[in-house]
Each structure stands twice: as structure tokens, then as C-alpha cells.
Amino acid sequence: MSSHFWIAFGTSVLAAIVTSLGIYTIRRFAAWGQQNMTYFVCFAAGVLISASFLHIIPKSFTMNAAAPAWLLSGFLGLHLFNRFVTAFVCERSPERRDYVIGLIPMLGIGFHSFIDGFIYSIAFNVSILTGSLATLGMVLHEFPEGIITYLLLLNAGFGERKALLLAAFAAAGTTPLGMLSSYPLVSQVGTERLGALLALSAGALVYVGATHLLPRAEREAKRFSLVALGGGVLVAVIIVMSKA
């Protein structure tokens, strides 16, 4: 194995560890997390929507001429899956009616984290500097990503243990999995394919932020919810600037 492989693998594991630390922290202080759930939702919405519009979408458009179609596919695909889960899982099992609140964001975040693993593979094969810059930007959003995934699953009615395992896999485990899956094929994953994957990921993240997180925050309006949303936007701006 080349040194590039081990560096890319190491950074993907680092990202997973940072995400796991977020999950552990919020589980350790569960009461505080539940009390401030609305603020985390607003913060996550700010990060996901802003990072998508400021960086992921523009980047994908420069890489693939069909990126707008992939963006729409990601958005509508997650919407259709949402409808499927609501109709065939939640409606038929009243005790699981709120599961969709946690499952859909988990899937969107999990897919995005999987694509992050692809980016690590490709960036470090370009150069160590390129990979390091990508790492700096991506790791910044891993901690809150783990927190919000766990809290949404918990609030949707999943037990603590199940929420922990699902959040750890979706938000943390998928990043090294994406890196390991993509590395053998990295020479075949060209710019256009990566652009399509990025656009698909962005569509899923915009859907999660705009149709699940923001409406939920508005229903449970709290005094400093706009401040939390602004904080999420600021973090996204920092991420984008660090990748510039």
C-alpha cells in the first residue's frame, strides 16, 4: 500500500473519531441535549444548507454539466424515500410514526459522509497538500454532524442504544467505508463522476435541511434559534473559506 493510501485512510478515521466524539458528548449530557434540541436543529440546518449552496453545488456544477439533474435527483429521491417510509412504515406502525424525523436526515448525512470518503481518496492522490486542505475543511463539520444525527434519532423515538449505533454508522462509519470502497477505483473516478456524486449528495442535504430541520425549528420556536441558525451559517462559511 502506498503512503497516500495510509494518509487518506488515517484522515478518514480521524473524521470518524471526531464525529463519534460529538455523539459521545451529547449522549453523556443527554438531558442538556434534549433541552437544547431546537438550537442544534437550527445550527445543523445552517451548516447543511449553507455548505451545500456555497460550496458543494457550485463545485459540482464546474465538474459535471449534468450536475443540476443530479442535484434534483438527490432532492426528489430523498423526498420519495421519505414518502415511502411514511406510508409503509410509520402509518402502518403508529408507534413508529415519528421514525421518519430521524431516518431521513440520517440517510442524507450518511450518504454525504460516504462521499466524503471518496473525496479523501481522490484529494490525497492529487497531492498531500490538496488532501490536507480538504481534511481541514471537512473535519470542521464532523463534530456537529454526529451530534445532530444522534439527537434526531433519539427524538424520533429510537432507543438510546439503537440511536447510538445508527448514528455511529451513518455519520462516522460511512466516511472510512467510502474511502476504502473508492480507493481501488480512484483512478477510474473521474471529475464528471465525482461531480455527479457531489450534486446528488447536495440535493439530499438541501432536502434534509429545508424540509426536515428548518420546519421543525419553526414549530418549536425558541428565543435564540436565529442565533443558532446564524452560527451554523458562519461555520459553513469558515468551511468554504478553508477550502478556497
C-alpha positions in Angstrom: 0.0 0.0 0.0 1.3 3.5 -0.8 1.8 6.2 1.7 -1.1 8.1 0.1 -3.5 5.2 1.0 -2.5 5.3 4.6 -2.7 9.0 4.9 -6.1 9.1 3.3 -7.3 6.2 5.5 -5.9 7.9 8.6 -7.7 11.1 7.9 -11.0 9.3 7.2 -10.6 7.5 10.5 -9.9 10.9 12.2 -13.1 12.3 10.7 -15.0 9.3 12.1 -13.4 9.8 15.5 -14.4 13.5 15.6 -18.0 12.5 14.6 -18.0 9.8 17.3 -16.8 12.3 19.9 -19.8 14.5 19.1 -22.1 11.5 19.6 -20.4 10.6 22.8 -20.5 14.1 24.2 -24.2 14.6 23.5 -25.0 11.1 24.9 -23.0 11.9 28.0 -25.1 15.1 28.5 -28.4 13.8 27.1 -30.7 15.9 29.3 -28.9 19.1 28.2 -29.0 17.9 24.6 -32.8 17.3 24.7 -33.4 20.7 26.3 -31.4 22.5 23.6 -32.6 20.3 20.7 -34.1 23.2 18.7 -30.8 25.0 18.8 -28.9 22.0 17.4 -31.5 21.6 14.7 -31.2 25.3 13.7 -27.4 25.0 13.8 -27.4 21.9 11.6 -29.8 23.4 9.1 -27.5 26.4 8.8 -24.4 24.2 8.2 -26.1 21.8 5.7 -27.9 24.3 3.6 -25.2 26.9 3.5 -22.4 24.5 2.8 -24.4 23.0 0.0 -25.2 26.3 -1.7 -21.9 28.0 -1.1 -19.6 25.1 -1.9 -20.9 21.7 -2.8 -23.4 22.8 -5.5 -21.1 25.3 -7.3 -18.2 22.8 -7.2 -20.3 20.1 -8.7 -21.6 22.4 -11.4 -18.0 23.1 -12.5 -17.2 19.3 -12.6 -20.2 17.9 -14.4 -22.5 19.6 -17.0 -25.4 17.4 -15.8 -24.9 18.3 -12.2 -28.3 20.2 -12.0 -30.1 17.0 -12.9 -28.2 15.0 -10.3 -29.0 17.8 -7.7 -32.7 17.4 -8.5 -32.4 13.6 -8.4 -30.9 13.8 -4.9 -33.6 16.1 -3.6 -36.5 14.3 -5.2 -35.1 10.9 -4.4 -34.9 11.6 -0.7 -38.4 13.1 -0.9 -39.8 9.9 -2.5 -38.0 7.7 0.1 -39.5 9.9 2.8 -43.0 9.3 1.3 -42.3 5.6 1.2 -41.1 5.4 4.8 -44.1 7.5 5.9 -46.6 5.4 4.0 -45.3 1.9 4.6 -43.5 2.1 7.9 -44.9 5.0 10.0 -48.6 4.8 9.0 -48.8 1.1 9.4 -47.0 1.2 12.8 -48.4 4.1 14.8 -45.6 3.6 17.4 -43.1 4.3 14.7 -44.9 7.4 13.3 -42.0 9.8 14.2 -39.2 7.5 12.9 -39.1 9.4 9.6 -37.9 12.5 11.5 -34.7 10.7 12.4 -34.3 8.2 9.5 -34.4 10.7 6.6 -31.8 13.1 8.0 -29.7 10.1 9.0 -29.7 8.8 5.4 -28.9 12.2 3.9 -26.0 12.7 6.3 -24.8 9.1 5.9 -24.7 9.4 2.1 -22.8 12.7 2.3 -20.3 11.2 4.8 -19.8 8.3 2.4 -19.0 10.8 -0.4 -16.6 12.5 2.0 -14.6 9.2 2.0 -14.4 9.4 -1.8 -13.1 12.9 -1.6 -10.3 11.8 0.8 -9.2 9.1 -1.6 -9.1 11.5 -4.6 -7.7 14.5 -2.8 -4.7 12.7 -1.4 -4.0 11.1 -4.7 -3.7 14.5 -6.2 -1.2 15.7 -3.6 -0.6 15.7 0.2 -1.4 19.5 0.2 -4.7 19.1 -1.6 -5.7 16.3 0.8 -4.7 18.3 3.8 -6.7 21.3 2.8 -9.7 19.1 2.1 -9.3 17.5 5.5 -9.1 20.8 7.3 -12.5 21.9 5.8 -14.3 18.6 6.2 -13.3 17.7 9.7 -14.8 21.1 10.9 -18.3 19.9 10.3 -18.0 16.3 11.6 -18.5 17.1 15.3 -21.9 18.8 15.0 -22.9 16.2 12.3 -22.6 13.4 14.9 -24.5 15.4 17.5 -27.4 16.2 15.3 -27.7 12.7 13.8 -27.9 11.1 17.3 -30.3 13.7 18.7 -32.7 13.4 15.7 -32.8 9.6 16.0 -33.4 9.8 19.8 -36.1 12.4 19.4 -37.7 10.3 16.7 -38.4 7.5 19.2 -35.4 5.3 18.8 -33.9 3.8 21.9 -30.6 5.2 23.2 -28.6 2.2 22.1 -30.2 1.9 18.7 -29.8 5.7 18.1 -26.1 5.4 19.1 -25.4 2.5 16.8 -27.3 4.1 13.8 -25.7 7.5 14.3 -22.2 6.0 14.7 -22.6 4.0 11.4 -24.3 6.7 9.3 -22.3 9.8 10.4 -19.0 8.2 11.4 -18.5 4.8 9.9 -19.5 5.7 6.4 -16.5 8.0 5.9 -13.7 5.4 6.2 -16.1 2.9 4.4 -16.4 5.4 1.5 -12.6 5.9 1.4 -11.9 2.1 1.4 -14.5 1.5 -1.2 -13.3 4.2 -3.6 -9.5 3.9 -3.3 -9.1 0.8 -5.6 -11.2 2.7 -8.2 -9.8 6.1 -7.6 -8.1 6.2 -11.0 -11.4 5.5 -12.7 -13.5 8.0 -10.7 -13.0 11.0 -13.0 -14.1 14.6 -12.5 -17.5 14.1 -14.0 -18.4 11.2 -11.9 -17.3 12.9 -8.7 -19.3 16.0 -9.8 -22.4 13.9 -10.2 -21.9 12.3 -6.7 -21.4 15.7 -5.1 -24.5 17.1 -6.7 -26.6 14.0 -5.6 -25.2 14.5 -2.1 -26.0 18.2 -2.1 -29.6 17.6 -3.2 -30.0 15.2 -0.3 -28.5 17.6 2.2 -30.7 20.5 1.0 -33.8 18.4 1.3 -32.8 17.4 4.9 -32.1 21.0 5.9 -35.0 22.7 4.2 -37.9 20.2 4.7 -37.0 18.5 8.0 -34.8 20.6 10.1 -36.0 24.2 9.5 -39.7 23.4 9.7 -39.1 21.6 13.0 -37.2 24.5 14.4 -40.0 26.9 13.4 -42.6 24.7 15.1 -40.6 24.8 18.4 -39.5 28.5 18.2 -37.1 29.4 20.9 -35.5 32.8 21.8 -32.1 32.2 20.3 -33.0 29.9 17.4 -32.0 32.5 14.8 -28.6 32.9 16.6 -28.1 29.1 16.3 -29.0 29.2 12.6 -26.6 32.1 12.1 -23.9 30.1 13.9 -24.4 27.2 11.5 -24.2 29.5 8.5 -20.9 31.0 9.9 -19.4 27.6 10.4 -20.3 26.7 6.8 -18.6 30.0 5.6 -15.5 29.0 7.6 -15.5 25.6 6.0 -15.8 27.1 2.5 -13.1 29.6 3.2 -10.7 26.9 4.4 -11.2 25.0 1.2 -10.8 28.1 -1.0 
